[in-house]
Amino acid sequence: MTTDEWPIAPWRQTRKRPARSARAALSRETIVAKALEIIDAEGVDAVSMRRVATELGTGPASLYAYVSGKDELLSATYELALTEVENPDPDQPWQDMLRQFAWGMYQLLRRHRDLAKLSFADIPTGQRALDGVEAMLAAMIGQGVSPQDATWLFDRLALYIGADALEGHLLRERFNAYDAEAAEQAGTEWVAQIREYFQKLPADRYPAITANLDVMMLGDSEQRFGFGVDLLIAGVEARNSDSVKSAGPARKRTQRPKRQ
C-alpha cells in the first residue's frame, strides 16, 4: 500500500486542497517539521495553527489544506519524531527487542522537550507507528508470548516510557535547567537535599525509610528507567514460561545505548 492509498482516519479528514499558488513551498511536510521545531524550542503548548502559520510566513487558513486542525498537526508531528527511532531487530529474543524499543523511545522523548505529552490520551494510527507495533507484536507472539500479554505489555510499556520521559521534562522545568549538564547538577543537588531531610526523620516512626536511605537514593534516571523496563518484561516472562528466553536484563544493561 502506498502513502496515497493509506486510509485517512475519519476524525482527521482534511479539506480539499486549493490550486497551487505562489506559496508553492508550503506542504504538509514543512508544516509538521515547523511544529516539531516549535516543540523543541518552547514545548507542545506553544504549538497552534496560527503560530505555525506565522513561522511559515502565511495565514492559518492555508494550513487547513494540509491538516484538519491542531489535533491532526500534533499527531503528525509525533509521527515525524518517530522516524528518528530505529525499529528493533525482530529476529532477536522478544525481551531484547522490547528493551531496544524502550531505550530508543526513551531517548527520543527526552531529546524533544515535552514531546512525551503527545504519547498520552491517544492511540497511534500513523503508518510509521503501526509498522513498528506490527513487527514487534508479530515477533512476540511468534516467540511464544500470548496475544493478550503481548498487546497489553506493549500498551503498558508505552505508558511507562512516556511517563518517565515527561517527569524528566517536568523536573528540568522545575530546575529551569534544559541542557544535560545543568539538569544533572540540579537533580543531584535536589536529591542531596531530600536525603538530608530524610536523615532527620524520627527513626522510630519511619524505620524502613531511615534504615534504607543508601539503597533508596542509589541510581540515576537511566538506571531506574532500565529497572522499570526489566520489571515489566520479567512479569510477562513469568506468565509465558514457554516463550523464547534471552540472556537476561543484566547483559542488556551493560549494552545500554549512550545518551544522545
C-alpha positions in Angstrom: 0.0 0.0 0.0 1.4 3.4 -1.0 1.2 6.6 1.1 -1.5 7.8 -1.3 -3.6 4.7 -0.6 -3.2 4.8 3.2 -6.7 5.2 4.8 -7.5 8.6 6.4 -9.0 8.4 9.9 -12.5 9.8 9.7 -11.8 12.2 12.6 -8.8 13.6 10.7 -10.3 14.4 7.3 -8.6 17.4 5.6 -10.2 19.9 3.4 -9.9 19.8 -0.3 -6.6 21.3 -1.4 -6.8 24.5 -3.4 -4.9 25.0 -6.6 -1.2 25.8 -6.0 -0.5 29.5 -5.5 2.7 31.4 -5.3 3.4 29.8 -1.9 4.5 26.6 -3.6 7.0 25.8 -0.8 4.1 25.2 1.7 3.5 21.5 2.2 2.3 19.1 4.9 5.9 18.1 5.5 7.1 21.7 6.1 4.1 22.4 8.4 4.8 19.4 10.5 8.5 20.0 10.6 7.9 23.5 11.8 5.6 22.3 14.6 8.4 20.0 15.8 10.8 22.9 15.8 8.4 24.9 18.0 8.0 22.0 20.4 11.8 21.7 20.7 12.2 25.4 21.4 9.1 26.1 23.6 7.1 22.9 24.2 3.9 21.3 23.0 1.6 24.0 24.4 3.3 26.6 22.2 2.0 24.9 19.0 -1.1 26.4 17.3 -2.2 26.7 13.8 -1.7 30.4 14.0 1.8 30.1 15.4 2.9 27.6 12.8 1.4 29.7 10.0 3.2 32.8 11.3 6.5 31.0 11.4 6.0 29.9 7.8 5.0 33.4 6.7 1.4 32.6 5.8 -2.1 32.7 7.2 -3.7 29.9 9.4 -6.3 29.2 6.7 -3.7 28.0 4.3 -2.6 25.2 6.7 -6.1 23.7 6.7 -5.4 22.5 3.2 -2.9 20.0 4.6 -4.1 19.3 8.2 -7.6 19.5 9.6 -6.6 21.3 12.8 -4.2 21.3 15.8 -5.0 17.7 16.8 -4.0 16.3 13.5 -1.0 18.5 13.3 0.3 17.3 16.7 -0.4 13.7 15.8 1.6 14.1 12.5 4.4 15.8 14.5 4.6 12.9 16.8 4.7 10.5 13.8 7.5 12.6 12.3 9.5 12.3 15.5 9.1 8.5 15.5 11.2 8.3 12.3 14.2 9.0 14.5 13.8 5.7 16.3 15.3 2.6 14.7 12.9 -0.3 14.5 14.2 -3.2 16.7 15.5 -6.3 15.1 12.6 -8.8 15.2 14.9 -11.8 14.9 16.4 -11.3 18.4 14.6 -12.6 21.6 11.5 -10.6 22.3 12.8 -9.4 25.6 15.9 -7.8 23.9 13.7 -6.4 21.2 11.5 -4.6 23.7 14.4 -3.3 25.6 15.8 -1.8 22.3 12.5 -0.3 21.6 12.1 1.1 25.1 15.6 2.8 25.1 15.0 4.2 21.6 11.7 5.8 22.6 13.1 7.0 25.9 16.0 8.8 24.3 13.7 10.2 21.6 11.2 11.7 24.1 14.0 13.2 26.2 15.5 14.8 23.2 12.3 16.7 22.2 11.4 18.8 25.3 7.9 17.7 26.4 7.0 15.7 23.3 6.1 12.9 25.7 2.8 14.7 26.3 1.7 13.6 22.9 2.1 9.9 23.8 -0.9 10.1 26.3 -4.7 10.0 25.7 -4.2 8.9 22.1 -3.8 5.7 20.1 -1.1 6.0 17.4 -2.7 5.4 14.0 0.1 6.6 11.7 1.9 4.3 9.3 5.3 4.6 11.0 3.9 3.7 14.4 1.7 0.9 13.2 4.6 -0.7 11.2 6.7 -0.8 14.4 3.8 -2.2 16.5 3.0 -4.8 13.9 6.6 -6.1 13.7 7.1 -6.3 17.5 3.8 -7.9 18.2 4.3 -10.5 15.5 7.8 -11.3 16.9 6.5 -11.6 20.5 3.5 -13.8 19.5 5.7 -15.9 17.2 8.2 -16.5 20.1 5.5 -17.8 22.4 4.0 -14.8 24.2 0.3 -15.0 24.3 -1.5 -12.4 22.1 -3.1 -10.7 25.2 0.1 -10.5 27.1 2.0 -9.2 24.0 -0.5 -6.5 23.2 -1.1 -5.4 26.8 2.6 -5.3 27.6 3.2 -3.1 24.7 0.4 -0.7 25.9 1.8 -0.6 29.5 5.4 -0.2 28.3 4.4 2.8 26.1 2.7 4.4 29.1 5.7 3.8 31.3 8.2 5.3 28.8 6.1 8.4 28.2 5.5 9.0 32.0 9.2 8.6 32.8 10.3 11.0 30.0 7.6 13.5 30.9 8.7 13.5 34.5 12.2 14.2 33.4 11.0 17.2 31.4 8.9 18.5 34.4 12.0 18.2 36.6 14.0 20.2 34.1 11.3 22.8 34.1 11.3 22.9 37.9 15.1 23.4 38.0 15.0 25.8 35.0 17.8 23.6 33.5 17.4 22.3 30.0 20.9 21.3 28.9 22.0 17.9 30.2 24.9 19.2 32.4 22.8 21.8 34.2 19.9 19.4 34.7 22.1 16.7 36.1 23.7 19.1 38.5 20.4 20.5 39.6 19.0 17.0 40.1 22.0 15.9 42.1 21.6 18.8 44.5 17.9 18.3 44.9 18.3 14.6 45.7 21.0 15.5 48.2 18.6 17.9 49.9 15.9 15.2 50.1 18.4 12.7 51.5 19.4 15.2 54.2 15.8 15.8 55.1 15.0 12.0 55.3 18.0 11.5 57.6 16.4 13.8 60.1 13.1 11.9 60.2 12.3 10.2 63.5 13.6 6.6 63.1 11.0 5.1 65.5 8.2 6.4 63.2 10.0 5.7 59.8 12.3 2.8 60.5 12.2 1.4 56.9 12.9 4.7 55.3 15.7 5.8 57.6 17.4 2.4 57.6 17.5 2.1 53.9 18.4 5.5 52.6 21.6 4.3 51.0 19.8 2.0 48.5 16.8 4.3 48.2 19.0 7.1 46.8 21.1 4.9 44.6 20.9 5.1 40.8 20.5 7.8 38.2 17.4 8.3 36.0 18.6 5.9 33.3 19.4 3.1 35.7 16.0 3.4 37.3 14.3 3.5 33.8 16.1 0.3 32.9 15.0 -1.3 36.2 11.3 -0.5 35.3 11.6 -1.9 31.8 13.1 -5.1 33.2 10.3 -5.5 35.8 7.6 -5.2 33.1 9.4 -7.7 30.9 10.1 -10.1 33.8 6.4 -10.2 34.7 5.4 -11.2 31.2 8.2 -13.7 31.1 6.9 -15.3 34.2 3.4 -15.6 32.7 4.8 -17.1 29.5 7.3 -19.6 30.7 7.4 -21.4 27.3 8.4 -18.3 25.3 11.8 -17.8 23.9 14.4 -16.9 26.5 17.0 -14.1 26.4 20.4 -13.7 28.1 18.7 -11.6 30.7 18.5 -7.9 31.7 22.0 -7.8 33.2 23.6 -8.2 29.8 21.3 -5.6 28.2 22.1 -3.1 30.9 25.8 -3.2 30.1 24.8 -2.5 26.4 22.6 0.4 27.2 22.6 3.0 24.4 24.7 6.1 25.0 22.7 9.2 25.8 22.2 11.3 22.7 
